[in-house]
Amino acid sequence: MSTSAVRRIRSDEWRAVRELRLESTSDPDANIAFLETPEQVAARPEQFWRDRAELAAESETAAQFVAVIDDVWVGSLSVLVRASGQTDHLGRFVDDRRADVVGVYVNPAHRGTGAIDLLLAAAAEWVTTLGLTRLSLDVHRENLRAQAAYRRAGFVPTGETFTSVIGPEIVMARPLP
């Protein structure tokens, strides 16, 4: 019998963070969602991954959640909290404090199992504890499977569109209680 859970990463799990990022950026069906290549991921030094894991495990400005089945990481997403007046990872001005979901990935063998729903629920719960009332994300216009998963989780298109290094994208958001 399988055991499954969704949880925030721990700071000492930097190796697993790096490995899952390599897997996600190497997946031909998922690479449409990432702004970096597997080569860029592999070239980053150990200290980058240590720092990233520590921030994603312990801060109030970033969190990474993983879906774990039988002690194997099968999916992940991160949430970045942006302060008013900052620019985001694409250089867009943040006019009001917000939380952005980024780096969403579920291993192909586990797509369609509900792992993404559990990851998004964990992200929403964490963001709510910070006093935020909305969760946002960007998704490639042609990534219809991801858009459907986000809609199922309560995200709706905001009407904002833009073009990034991966092509045309739409912004989706989910109000939180």
TAPEBEL-V913660 format. One record per pair of residues at least 12 apart in sequence whose C-alpha atoms are under 7 Angstrom apart, sorted by sequence separation. I is the first residue (numbers start at 1). J is the second residue. D is the distance in whole Angstrom. If there is no record, write none. Layout:
I_J_D ; I_J_D
//
This chain:
25_37_6 ; 26_38_6 ; 64_76_7 ; 65_77_6 ; 82_94_7 ; 84_96_5 ; 25_38_5 ; 64_77_6 ; 65_78_6 ; 84_97_5 ; 157_170_7 ; 158_171_6 ; 64_78_4 ; 83_97_5 ; 157_171_6 ; 158_172_5 ; 63_78_6 ; 64_79_6 ; 82_97_6 ; 83_98_7 ; 157_172_4 ; 158_173_6 ; 22_38_6 ; 63_79_5 ; 82_98_5 ; 156_172_5 ; 157_173_6 ; 62_79_6 ; 63_80_7 ; 81_98_6 ; 82_99_6 ; 155_172_6 ; 156_173_6 ; 62_80_5 ; 81_99_4 ; 155_173_5 ; 156_174_6 ; 22_41_6 ; 61_80_6 ; 62_81_6 ; 80_99_6 ; 81_100_6 ; 155_174_4 ; 22_42_7 ; 61_81_5 ; 79_99_6 ; 80_100_5 ; 154_174_6 ; 79_100_5 ; 80_101_7 ; 79_101_5 ; 78_101_6 ; 79_102_6 ; 77_101_7 ; 78_102_5 ; 77_102_6 ; 78_103_6 ; 77_103_5 ; 77_104_4 ; 140_167_7 ; 141_168_6 ; 76_104_6 ; 77_105_6 ; 99_127_7 ; 140_168_6 ; 141_169_5 ; 76_105_5 ; 140_169_4 ; 141_170_6 ; 75_105_5 ; 76_106_7 ; 139_169_5 ; 140_170_6 ; 18_49_6 ; 75_106_4 ; 138_169_6 ; 139_170_6 ; 74_106_6 ; 75_107_6 ; 138_170_6 ; 139_171_6 ; 74_107_5 ; 138_171_5 ; 98_132_7 ; 137_171_6 ; 138_172_6 ; 14_49_5 ; 100_135_6 ; 101_136_6 ; 102_137_7 ; 137_172_5 ; 14_50_5 ; 17_53_7 ; 74_110_7 ; 99_135_5 ; 100_136_5 ; 101_137_5 ; 117_153_6 ; 136_172_6 ; 137_173_6 ; 99_136_6 ; 100_137_5 ; 136_173_4 ; 135_173_6 ; 136_174_6 ; 14_53_5 ; 134_173_7 ; 135_174_5 ; 13_53_7 ; 134_174_6 ; 135_175_6 ; 134_175_4 ; 11_53_5 ; 77_119_7 ; 133_175_6 ; 134_176_5 ; 10_53_7 ; 11_54_4 ; 76_119_7 ; 133_176_5 ; 79_123_7 ; 133_177_6 ; 11_57_5 ; 10_57_5 ; 9_57_5 ; 67_115_6 ; 128_176_7 ; 8_57_6 ; 67_119_7 ; 66_119_7 ; 65_119_7 ; 8_63_7 ; 9_64_6 ; 8_64_6 ; 9_65_6 ; 8_65_4 ; 9_66_7 ; 7_65_5 ; 8_66_6 ; 6_65_7 ; 7_66_6 ; 6_66_5 ; 7_67_7 ; 6_67_4 ; 5_67_6 ; 6_68_6 ; 5_68_5 ; 4_68_5 ; 5_69_7 ; 4_69_4 ; 3_69_6 ; 4_70_6 ; 2_69_7 ; 3_70_5 ; 2_70_6 ; 34_103_7 ; 24_105_6 ; 33_139_7 ; 33_140_7 ; 6_118_7 ; 6_119_6 ; 35_165_7 ; 35_166_7 ; 32_166_6
//
